[in-house]
Amino acid sequence: MTLTADAAPGTAEETQHVDVLVVGAGISGIGAAYHLKEQFPGKSFVILDALDARGGTWWTHRYPGVRSDSDLFTFGYGFKPWRGASIAASEEILAYLDEVIEDNDLGDRIRYRHRVSAASWSSEEKRWTVHVTREDTGESLRFTTDFLWMCQGYYDHGRPHQPQWEGMDRFRGQVVHPQQWPVDLDYAGKRVVVIGSGATAATLVPAMAQEAAHVTMLQRSPTFFFARPRTHELANTLRALDVPDEWTHEILRRAYIAEGDEITWMSKEAPEELRAFIIESMRPLLPEGFDIDKHFNPTYRPWQQRLALLPDGDLFTAIREGQASVVTDTIDTFTETGIRTSSGEELKADIVVTATGFDLSLFGGVAFTVDGEPVDFTQRVTWRGMMISGVPNMAYVFGYFRASWTLRADLVSEFVCRLLAHMEKRGATTVVPTLRPEDAGMELRPWGDPENFNSGYVMRTMHLMFKQGDREPWVHLLEYAEERDSLPALDLDDSSLVYS
């Protein structure tokens, strides 16, 4: 890292220069750092993160039972064997990330409590200037870098999606959002209503039901739930045979990928068959006579919204044992003692948990400029879901909806490192995704297609996102099965990438 003093009158601000600057110390950023250090031992790089520690979502989310909703053999990195159960708690995931950081001496490359506020590209200087605020001291810092790698994830960590309902002000109990969970919340013996039925609610309800008097999951509409073993039987068999961890990791990784590919294929080509399969898989795990069609049979097709994973069917167990129940209805009003639904049912509650989701945050809210002009991302187009048209020397990570995030984070890391090596080979200092003559007049489509995936957090914030085109390479949100071979084989001399 190079340090230079700012020459502006009356200031002594230091500018720190690195070859590559990574924003975000979660799954994506730590993976990026591993690949950079392995493939470019001579390059300088730093990771900046606004949070107090590593992990991103796994650090900020503190609600009961918080866990993965993907298997860890694919949510873990391809280069680092996972040695635990397939479905893991946040503490286990953080410990795994700590091992990656320690094993690869990445700790001294990470700057916590460093919030990036702006990034400005200069074509004259051929570098980014990144403005940073120290969250702990308020100090303003400045970094310059040849290549900017956005790995901050897609959550708005600072502001959850929190709807307002009539009567909330008169409710005498406590209202809590999972993204802002009080560390001292005591729910033992309390009546709890959890509003929502997504992955967060699927985690919270069985976890809280172990201590609460009763937990009611109040959902406006159903979600598909899919019970899977917390530990894969094949993993137990291989470990009992003392098969090396690396082999077990790769075998289970392939097994889960194959299963995921099949479910994804069915969701598109045979959705009603998949619907019947999921519903029938629930039936023996629920009480006799339970109204599955009302509570667990959505109107949308499987995987048009996220398929919520239940380790060992824990939510169904809580329902079967009377610790939890499901109400499918809308909210008329909060009352002093709970919630009254639109059908008139009174749900008594001491605590209401609004598991109503989150919103997307485009590149962490960082303000981008190129040669002094603000970048309006709503008018820009993605390049294969990894770069943005007209934005030089910048890559970003966005994972899969229907497969583990890390599968794509690994692919993007491999691509970025290959791109950096290709630039060195060409003697290029700049690469810019650029619309070609044949792309003139190309239809610009929304960031996401509701017919493909329409979860609330996607629909609420799509107007803030960049666009996609109607042809390659200006499309994104593909499946892992479509990209696992194509991304590593990309032609880096494609005319849509302009080098100088």
ZIMOTA-V158084 format. One record per pair of residues at least 12 apart in sequence whose C-alpha atoms are under 10 Angstrom apart, sorted by the first residue. I is the first residue (numbers start at 1). J is the second residue. Records with the same first field share a line. If there is no record, write none. Layout:
I: J ; J
This chain:
1: 16 ; 17 ; 18 ; 19 ; 43 ; 44 ; 45 ; 46 ; 143 ; 145
2: 14 ; 15 ; 16 ; 17 ; 18 ; 19 ; 44 ; 143 ; 144
3: 15 ; 16 ; 17 ; 18 ; 143 ; 144
4: 16 ; 17
6: 142
13: 140 ; 141 ; 142
14: 140 ; 141 ; 142 ; 143
15: 129 ; 130 ; 131 ; 141 ; 142 ; 143 ; 144
16: 129 ; 130 ; 141 ; 142 ; 143 ; 144 ; 145
17: 44 ; 45 ; 46 ; 127 ; 128 ; 129 ; 130 ; 142 ; 143 ; 144 ; 145 ; 146
18: 43 ; 44 ; 45 ; 46 ; 143 ; 144 ; 145 ; 146 ; 147 ; 148
19: 42 ; 43 ; 44 ; 45 ; 46 ; 127 ; 144 ; 145 ; 146 ; 147 ; 148
20: 33 ; 36 ; 43 ; 44 ; 45 ; 46 ; 47 ; 128 ; 144 ; 145 ; 146 ; 147 ; 148 ; 149 ; 393 ; 394 ; 420
21: 33 ; 44 ; 45 ; 46 ; 47 ; 48 ; 128 ; 130 ; 143 ; 144 ; 145 ; 146 ; 147 ; 148 ; 149 ; 150 ; 394
22: 45 ; 46 ; 47 ; 48 ; 49 ; 109 ; 110 ; 145 ; 147 ; 148 ; 149 ; 150 ; 151 ; 152 ; 395 ; 396
23: 46 ; 47 ; 48 ; 49 ; 50 ; 110 ; 111 ; 114 ; 115 ; 116 ; 148 ; 149 ; 150 ; 151 ; 152 ; 153 ; 363 ; 364 ; 396
24: 47 ; 48 ; 49 ; 50 ; 51 ; 54 ; 55 ; 56 ; 110 ; 111 ; 112 ; 114 ; 115 ; 116 ; 149 ; 150 ; 151 ; 152 ; 153 ; 364
25: 47 ; 48 ; 49 ; 50 ; 51 ; 53 ; 54 ; 55 ; 56 ; 97 ; 110 ; 111 ; 112 ; 151 ; 152 ; 153
26: 47 ; 49 ; 51 ; 53 ; 54 ; 55 ; 56 ; 57 ; 58 ; 59 ; 94 ; 97 ; 151 ; 152 ; 153
27: 54 ; 55 ; 56 ; 57 ; 58 ; 75 ; 76 ; 77 ; 93 ; 94 ; 97 ; 151 ; 152 ; 153 ; 405 ; 406 ; 409 ; 410
28: 55 ; 56 ; 77 ; 149 ; 150 ; 151 ; 152 ; 153 ; 396 ; 397 ; 398 ; 399 ; 405 ; 406 ; 408 ; 409 ; 410 ; 412 ; 413
29: 46 ; 47 ; 48 ; 49 ; 54 ; 55 ; 56 ; 110 ; 149 ; 150 ; 151 ; 152 ; 153 ; 397 ; 409 ; 413
30: 47 ; 54 ; 55 ; 97 ; 98 ; 100 ; 101 ; 106 ; 107 ; 109 ; 110 ; 151
31: 76 ; 77 ; 78 ; 79 ; 97 ; 100 ; 101 ; 151 ; 406 ; 409 ; 410 ; 412 ; 413 ; 414
32: 47 ; 149 ; 150 ; 151 ; 397 ; 409 ; 410 ; 412 ; 413 ; 414 ; 416 ; 417
33: 45 ; 46 ; 47 ; 101 ; 104 ; 106 ; 109 ; 110 ; 413
34: 79 ; 100 ; 101 ; 103 ; 104 ; 105 ; 106 ; 413
35: 79 ; 410 ; 413 ; 414 ; 416 ; 417
36: 413 ; 414 ; 416 ; 417 ; 420
37: 104 ; 105 ; 106
38: 104 ; 417
39: 414 ; 417 ; 418 ; 420 ; 421
40: 417 ; 420 ; 421
44: 109 ; 145
45: 109 ; 110 ; 145 ; 147 ; 148
46: 106 ; 107 ; 108 ; 109 ; 110 ; 111 ; 143 ; 145
47: 106 ; 107 ; 108 ; 109 ; 110 ; 111 ; 112 ; 114 ; 149 ; 150 ; 151
48: 109 ; 110 ; 111 ; 112 ; 113 ; 114 ; 115 ; 116 ; 132 ; 151 ; 152
49: 110 ; 111 ; 112 ; 113 ; 114 ; 115 ; 116 ; 132 ; 134 ; 135 ; 151 ; 152
50: 111 ; 112 ; 113 ; 114 ; 115 ; 116 ; 132 ; 133 ; 134 ; 135 ; 136 ; 152 ; 364
51: 111 ; 112 ; 113 ; 114 ; 115 ; 135 ; 157
52: 111 ; 112 ; 113 ; 114 ; 135 ; 136
53: 94 ; 110 ; 111 ; 112 ; 113
54: 94 ; 97 ; 98 ; 101 ; 107 ; 110 ; 111 ; 112
55: 90 ; 93 ; 94 ; 95 ; 96 ; 97 ; 98
56: 94 ; 152 ; 153 ; 155 ; 157
57: 90 ; 152 ; 153 ; 154 ; 155 ; 156 ; 157 ; 179
58: 89 ; 90 ; 91 ; 92 ; 93 ; 94
59: 90 ; 91 ; 93 ; 94
60: 157 ; 158 ; 178 ; 179 ; 180 ; 181
61: 90 ; 157 ; 178 ; 179 ; 180 ; 181
62: 90 ; 91 ; 178 ; 179 ; 180 ; 181 ; 182 ; 183
63: 176 ; 177 ; 178 ; 179 ; 180 ; 181 ; 182 ; 183 ; 185 ; 200 ; 203 ; 204 ; 207 ; 208
64: 89 ; 178 ; 181 ; 183 ; 200 ; 203 ; 204 ; 205 ; 206 ; 207 ; 208
65: 88 ; 89 ; 90 ; 200 ; 202 ; 203 ; 204 ; 205 ; 206 ; 207 ; 208
66: 88 ; 89 ; 90 ; 91 ; 178 ; 199 ; 200 ; 202 ; 203 ; 204 ; 207
67: 87 ; 88 ; 89 ; 90 ; 91 ; 92 ; 93 ; 199 ; 200 ; 203 ; 204 ; 311
68: 86 ; 87 ; 88 ; 89 ; 90 ; 92 ; 93 ; 199 ; 203 ; 309 ; 311 ; 404
69: 86 ; 87 ; 88 ; 89 ; 199 ; 200 ; 202 ; 203 ; 306 ; 307 ; 308 ; 309 ; 310 ; 311 ; 404
70: 86 ; 87 ; 88 ; 256 ; 308 ; 309 ; 402 ; 403 ; 404 ; 405 ; 406
71: 85 ; 86 ; 87 ; 88 ; 228 ; 230 ; 231 ; 232 ; 252 ; 253 ; 256 ; 257 ; 309 ; 311 ; 403 ; 404
72: 84 ; 85 ; 86 ; 87 ; 88 ; 93 ; 249 ; 252 ; 253 ; 256 ; 404 ; 406
73: 85 ; 86 ; 87 ; 248 ; 249 ; 250 ; 251 ; 252 ; 253 ; 254 ; 255 ; 256 ; 257 ; 404 ; 406 ; 407
74: 86 ; 249 ; 250 ; 252 ; 253 ; 254 ; 255 ; 256 ; 257 ; 403 ; 404 ; 405 ; 406 ; 407
75: 87 ; 93 ; 253 ; 403 ; 404 ; 405 ; 406 ; 407 ; 408 ; 409
76: 93 ; 96 ; 97 ; 249 ; 253 ; 404 ; 405 ; 406 ; 407 ; 410
77: 96 ; 97 ; 100 ; 249 ; 253 ; 406 ; 407 ; 409 ; 410
78: 246 ; 249 ; 250 ; 253 ; 406 ; 407 ; 410 ; 411
79: 100 ; 246 ; 249 ; 250 ; 410
80: 96 ; 97 ; 99 ; 100 ; 245 ; 246 ; 249 ; 250
81: 96 ; 244 ; 245 ; 246 ; 247 ; 248 ; 249 ; 250 ; 253
82: 96 ; 245 ; 246 ; 248 ; 249 ; 250 ; 252 ; 253
83: 96 ; 235 ; 239 ; 245 ; 246 ; 248 ; 249
84: 96 ; 230 ; 231 ; 235
85: 229 ; 230 ; 231 ; 232 ; 235 ; 236
86: 228 ; 229 ; 230 ; 231 ; 232 ; 233 ; 235 ; 252 ; 256 ; 311
87: 228 ; 229 ; 230 ; 231 ; 232 ; 309 ; 310 ; 311 ; 312
88: 230 ; 231 ; 311
111: 134
112: 134 ; 135 ; 136
113: 132 ; 133 ; 134 ; 135 ; 136 ; 137 ; 138
114: 131 ; 132 ; 133 ; 134 ; 135 ; 136 ; 137 ; 138 ; 139 ; 140 ; 141
115: 131 ; 132 ; 133 ; 134 ; 135 ; 140 ; 141 ; 364 ; 366
116: 130 ; 131 ; 132 ; 133 ; 134 ; 141 ; 142 ; 143 ; 364 ; 365 ; 366 ; 367
117: 130 ; 131 ; 132 ; 133 ; 364 ; 365 ; 366 ; 367 ; 368
118: 130 ; 131 ; 132 ; 133 ; 142 ; 365 ; 366 ; 367 ; 368 ; 369
119: 131 ; 132 ; 142 ; 143 ; 144 ; 148 ; 366 ; 367 ; 368 ; 369 ; 370 ; 374
120: 144 ; 367 ; 368 ; 369 ; 370 ; 371 ; 372 ; 373 ; 374 ; 375
121: 144 ; 145 ; 146 ; 147 ; 148 ; 368 ; 369 ; 370 ; 371 ; 372 ; 373 ; 391 ; 392 ; 393 ; 394
122: 369 ; 370 ; 371 ; 372 ; 392
123: 370 ; 371 ; 372 ; 392 ; 430
124: 371
125: 146 ; 371
126: 145 ; 146 ; 147 ; 392 ; 393 ; 429 ; 430 ; 500
127: 144 ; 145 ; 146 ; 147 ; 148 ; 392 ; 393 ; 429 ; 430
128: 143 ; 144 ; 145 ; 146 ; 147 ; 148 ; 368 ; 369 ; 370 ; 392 ; 393 ; 394
129: 142 ; 143 ; 144 ; 145 ; 146 ; 148 ; 369
130: 142 ; 143 ; 144 ; 145 ; 148 ; 366 ; 367 ; 368
131: 143 ; 144 ; 366 ; 367
145: 393
146: 392 ; 393 ; 394 ; 429 ; 430
147: 392 ; 393 ; 394 ; 395 ; 416 ; 420 ; 429 ; 430 ; 431
148: 392 ; 393 ; 394 ; 395 ; 396
149: 386 ; 387 ; 393 ; 394 ; 395 ; 396 ; 397 ; 413 ; 416
150: 363 ; 364 ; 366 ; 386 ; 387 ; 394 ; 395 ; 396 ; 397 ; 398
151: 363 ; 364 ; 395 ; 396 ; 397 ; 398 ; 409
152: 361 ; 362 ; 363 ; 364 ; 396 ; 397 ; 398
153: 360 ; 361 ; 362 ; 363 ; 364 ; 396 ; 397 ; 398 ; 399 ; 405
154: 358 ; 359 ; 360 ; 361 ; 362 ; 363 ; 364 ; 397 ; 398 ; 399
155: 357 ; 358 ; 359 ; 360 ; 361 ; 362 ; 363 ; 364 ; 457
156: 179 ; 358 ; 359 ; 360 ; 361 ; 362 ; 363 ; 364 ; 365
157: 179 ; 180 ; 358 ; 359 ; 360 ; 361 ; 364
158: 179 ; 180 ; 358 ; 361
159: 179 ; 180 ; 358 ; 359 ; 361
160: 177 ; 178 ; 179 ; 180 ; 354 ; 355 ; 356 ; 357 ; 358 ; 359 ; 360
161: 177 ; 179 ; 354 ; 355 ; 356 ; 357 ; 358 ; 359 ; 360 ; 456 ; 457 ; 460
162: 176 ; 177 ; 354 ; 355 ; 356 ; 357 ; 358 ; 359
163: 354 ; 356 ; 357
165: 331 ; 332 ; 333 ; 334 ; 339
166: 331 ; 332 ; 333 ; 334 ; 335 ; 339
167: 332 ; 333 ; 334 ; 335 ; 336 ; 338 ; 339 ; 340
168: 333 ; 334 ; 335 ; 336 ; 338 ; 339
169: 334 ; 335 ; 336
170: 334 ; 335 ; 336 ; 337 ; 338
171: 333 ; 334 ; 335 ; 336 ; 337 ; 338 ; 339 ; 349 ; 350 ; 351 ; 352
172: 334 ; 335 ; 336 ; 337 ; 338 ; 349 ; 350 ; 351
173: 192 ; 335 ; 336 ; 337 ; 338 ; 348 ; 349 ; 350 ; 351 ; 352
174: 192 ; 338 ; 349 ; 350 ; 351 ; 352 ; 353
175: 193 ; 194 ; 349 ; 350 ; 351 ; 352 ; 353 ; 354
176: 194 ; 351 ; 352 ; 353 ; 354 ; 355
177: 194 ; 195 ; 352 ; 353 ; 354 ; 355 ; 356 ; 357
178: 194 ; 200 ; 201 ; 204 ; 353 ; 354 ; 355 ; 356 ; 357 ; 358
179: 200 ; 354 ; 355 ; 356 ; 357 ; 358
181: 353
185: 351
186: 211 ; 212 ; 351
187: 208 ; 209 ; 211 ; 212 ; 213 ; 214 ; 350 ; 351
188: 208 ; 209 ; 210 ; 211 ; 212 ; 213 ; 214
189: 209 ; 210 ; 211 ; 212 ; 213 ; 214 ; 350
190: 208 ; 209 ; 211 ; 212 ; 213 ; 214 ; 215 ; 349 ; 350 ; 351
191: 209 ; 212 ; 213 ; 214 ; 215 ; 216 ; 338 ; 347 ; 348 ; 349 ; 350 ; 351 ; 352
192: 205 ; 208 ; 209 ; 212 ; 213 ; 214 ; 215 ; 216 ; 217 ; 324 ; 338 ; 347 ; 348 ; 349 ; 350 ; 351 ; 352 ; 353
193: 205 ; 214 ; 215 ; 216 ; 217 ; 218 ; 324 ; 325 ; 326 ; 327 ; 338 ; 339 ; 347 ; 348 ; 349 ; 350 ; 351 ; 352 ; 353 ; 354 ; 355
194: 208 ; 215 ; 216 ; 217 ; 218 ; 219 ; 326 ; 349 ; 351 ; 352 ; 353 ; 354 ; 355 ; 356
195: 216 ; 217 ; 218 ; 219 ; 220 ; 327 ; 330 ; 331 ; 352 ; 353 ; 354 ; 355 ; 356
196: 217 ; 218 ; 219 ; 220 ; 221 ; 222 ; 223 ; 328 ; 353 ; 354 ; 355 ; 356 ; 357
197: 217 ; 218 ; 219 ; 220 ; 221 ; 222 ; 223 ; 224 ; 225 ; 295 ; 296 ; 308 ; 326 ; 328 ; 355 ; 356 ; 357
198: 219 ; 222 ; 223 ; 224 ; 225 ; 305 ; 306 ; 307 ; 308 ; 309 ; 355 ; 356 ; 357 ; 455
199: 223 ; 225 ; 306 ; 307 ; 308 ; 309 ; 310 ; 355 ; 357
200: 308 ; 354 ; 355 ; 356 ; 357
201: 217 ; 218 ; 219 ; 308 ; 315 ; 353 ; 354 ; 355 ; 356 ; 357
202: 217 ; 223 ; 225 ; 308 ; 309 ; 310 ; 311 ; 313 ; 314 ; 315 ; 316 ; 355
203: 308 ; 309 ; 310 ; 311 ; 314 ; 315
204: 217 ; 315 ; 353 ; 355
205: 217 ; 314 ; 315 ; 318 ; 319 ; 323 ; 324 ; 325 ; 353
206: 310 ; 313 ; 314 ; 315 ; 316 ; 317 ; 318 ; 319 ; 323 ; 324
207: 314 ; 315 ; 318
208: 318 ; 323 ; 324
209: 315 ; 318 ; 319 ; 322 ; 323 ; 324 ; 325
210: 318 ; 323 ; 324
211: 323
212: 323 ; 324
213: 323 ; 324
214: 318 ; 322 ; 323 ; 324 ; 325 ; 349
215: 318 ; 319 ; 322 ; 323 ; 324 ; 325 ; 326 ; 349 ; 351 ; 352
216: 319 ; 323 ; 324 ; 325 ; 326 ; 327 ; 347 ; 348 ; 349 ; 352
217: 324 ; 325 ; 326 ; 327 ; 328 ; 353 ; 355
218: 325 ; 326 ; 327 ; 328 ; 329 ; 330 ; 331 ; 339 ; 341 ; 347 ; 353 ; 354 ; 355
219: 295 ; 326 ; 327 ; 328 ; 329 ; 330 ; 331 ; 355 ; 356
220: 295 ; 327 ; 328 ; 329 ; 330 ; 331
221: 294 ; 295 ; 296 ; 297 ; 298 ; 299 ; 327 ; 328 ; 329 ; 330
222: 292 ; 293 ; 294 ; 295 ; 296 ; 297 ; 298 ; 299 ; 300 ; 326 ; 327 ; 328 ; 329
223: 295 ; 296 ; 297 ; 298 ; 299 ; 300 ; 302 ; 303 ; 305 ; 306 ; 307 ; 308
224: 275 ; 278 ; 279 ; 282 ; 295 ; 296 ; 297 ; 298 ; 299 ; 300 ; 301 ; 302 ; 303 ; 305 ; 306 ; 307 ; 308 ; 309
225: 278 ; 279 ; 281 ; 282 ; 296 ; 297 ; 302 ; 306 ; 307 ; 308 ; 309 ; 310 ; 313 ; 315 ; 316
226: 277 ; 278 ; 279 ; 281 ; 282 ; 307 ; 308 ; 309 ; 310 ; 311 ; 312 ; 313
227: 278 ; 281 ; 282 ; 285 ; 308 ; 309 ; 310 ; 311 ; 312 ; 313 ; 314 ; 315 ; 316
228: 309 ; 310 ; 311 ; 312 ; 313 ; 314
229: 309 ; 310 ; 311 ; 312 ; 313 ; 314
230: 310 ; 311 ; 312 ; 313 ; 314
231: 311 ; 312
232: 252 ; 255 ; 256
234: 248 ; 251 ; 252 ; 255
235: 248 ; 249 ; 251 ; 252
236: 248
238: 251 ; 252
256: 403
257: 403 ; 404 ; 407 ; 480 ; 481
258: 481
260: 402 ; 403 ; 404 ; 480 ; 481
261: 402 ; 403 ; 479 ; 480 ; 481
262: 481
263: 302 ; 303 ; 402
264: 302 ; 303 ; 402 ; 403 ; 479 ; 480 ; 481
265: 479 ; 481
266: 302 ; 303
267: 301 ; 302 ; 303 ; 304
268: 301 ; 302 ; 303 ; 304 ; 452
270: 301 ; 302
271: 300 ; 301 ; 302 ; 303 ; 304
272: 301 ; 302
273: 302
274: 301 ; 302 ; 303
275: 297 ; 298 ; 300 ; 301 ; 302 ; 303
276: 297
278: 296 ; 297 ; 302 ; 307
279: 292 ; 293 ; 296 ; 297
280: 292
282: 296 ; 313 ; 316
283: 316
284: 316
285: 312 ; 313 ; 314 ; 315 ; 316 ; 317 ; 319 ; 320
286: 313 ; 315 ; 316 ; 317 ; 318 ; 319 ; 320 ; 321
287: 316 ; 317 ; 319 ; 320 ; 321 ; 322
288: 320
290: 319 ; 320
291: 326
294: 326 ; 327 ; 328
295: 326 ; 327 ; 328 ; 329
296: 326 ; 328
300: 451 ; 453 ; 454
301: 451 ; 452 ; 453
302: 453
303: 401 ; 402 ; 452 ; 453 ; 454 ; 455
304: 401 ; 402 ; 450 ; 451 ; 452 ; 453 ; 454 ; 455
305: 401 ; 402 ; 450 ; 452 ; 453 ; 454 ; 455 ; 456 ; 458
306: 401 ; 402 ; 453 ; 454 ; 455
307: 401 ; 402
327: 341 ; 345 ; 347
328: 341
329: 341 ; 342 ; 343 ; 344 ; 345
330: 342 ; 343
331: 343 ; 344 ; 345
332: 344 ; 345
333: 346
334: 346 ; 347 ; 352
335: 347 ; 348 ; 349
336: 348 ; 349 ; 350
337: 349 ; 350 ; 351
338: 350 ; 351 ; 352
339: 352
356: 456 ; 457
357: 455 ; 456 ; 457
358: 456 ; 457 ; 458 ; 460 ; 461
359: 456 ; 457 ; 458 ; 459 ; 460 ; 461 ; 462
360: 457 ; 458 ; 459 ; 460 ; 461 ; 462 ; 464 ; 465
361: 461 ; 464 ; 465
362: 377 ; 461 ; 462 ; 464 ; 465 ; 466
363: 396 ; 397 ; 465
368: 391
369: 391
370: 390 ; 391 ; 392
375: 390 ; 391
376: 464 ; 465 ; 466
377: 389 ; 391 ; 464 ; 465 ; 466 ; 467
378: 446 ; 447 ; 462 ; 463 ; 464 ; 465 ; 466 ; 467 ; 468
379: 444 ; 465 ; 466 ; 467 ; 468
380: 444 ; 465 ; 466 ; 467 ; 468 ; 469
381: 433 ; 434 ; 435 ; 444 ; 445 ; 446 ; 447 ; 465 ; 466 ; 467 ; 468 ; 469 ; 473 ; 474 ; 475 ; 476
382: 433 ; 447 ; 465 ; 466 ; 467 ; 468 ; 469 ; 473 ; 474 ; 475 ; 476
383: 395 ; 432 ; 433 ; 434 ; 435 ; 467 ; 468 ; 469 ; 472 ; 473 ; 474 ; 475 ; 476 ; 496 ; 497
384: 433 ; 468 ; 472 ; 473 ; 474 ; 475 ; 476 ; 477 ; 478 ; 483 ; 487
385: 397 ; 398 ; 399 ; 412 ; 468 ; 473 ; 474 ; 475 ; 476 ; 477 ; 478
386: 398 ; 412 ; 413 ; 415 ; 416 ; 476
387: 416 ; 432 ; 433 ; 474
388: 432 ; 433 ; 434 ; 466 ; 467 ; 468 ; 474
389: 432 ; 433 ; 434 ; 435 ; 466 ; 467 ; 474 ; 496 ; 497
390: 431 ; 432 ; 433 ; 434 ; 435 ; 497 ; 498
391: 431 ; 432 ; 433 ; 434
392: 429 ; 430 ; 431 ; 432 ; 433 ; 434 ; 497 ; 498 ; 499
393: 419 ; 420 ; 429 ; 430 ; 431 ; 432 ; 433 ; 499
394: 416 ; 430 ; 431 ; 432 ; 433
395: 412 ; 413 ; 415 ; 416
396: 409 ; 412 ; 413 ; 416
397: 409 ; 410 ; 411 ; 412 ; 413
398: 412 ; 476 ; 477
399: 411 ; 412 ; 477 ; 478 ; 479 ; 480
400: 477 ; 478 ; 479 ; 480
401: 453 ; 477 ; 478 ; 479 ; 480
402: 453 ; 477 ; 478 ; 479 ; 480
403: 479 ; 480 ; 481
404: 480
405: 480
407: 480 ; 484
408: 479 ; 480 ; 483 ; 484 ; 487
410: 484
411: 480 ; 483 ; 484 ; 485 ; 487 ; 488
412: 487 ; 488
414: 487 ; 488
415: 487 ; 488 ; 489 ; 490 ; 492
418: 488 ; 490 ; 492
419: 431 ; 492 ; 493
422: 492 ; 493
423: 492 ; 499 ; 500
426: 499 ; 500
427: 499 ; 500
428: 498 ; 499 ; 500
429: 499 ; 500
430: 497 ; 498 ; 499 ; 500
431: 496 ; 497 ; 498 ; 499 ; 500
432: 496 ; 497 ; 498 ; 499 ; 500
433: 473 ; 474 ; 494 ; 495 ; 496 ; 497 ; 498 ; 499
434: 474 ; 495 ; 496 ; 497 ; 498
435: 473 ; 474 ; 495 ; 496 ; 497 ; 498
436: 495 ; 496 ; 497 ; 498
437: 495 ; 496
439: 469 ; 470 ; 471 ; 472 ; 474 ; 496
442: 468 ; 469 ; 470 ; 471 ; 474
443: 467 ; 468 ; 469 ; 470 ; 471
444: 466 ; 467 ; 468 ; 469 ; 470 ; 471 ; 474
445: 466 ; 467 ; 468 ; 469 ; 470 ; 474 ; 475
446: 462 ; 463 ; 465 ; 466 ; 467 ; 468 ; 469
447: 459 ; 461 ; 462 ; 463 ; 464 ; 465 ; 466 ; 467 ; 468 ; 469 ; 475 ; 476 ; 477
448: 462 ; 463 ; 465 ; 466 ; 467 ; 468 ; 475 ; 476 ; 477
449: 462 ; 477
452: 477
453: 477
472: 496
473: 494 ; 496 ; 497
474: 496
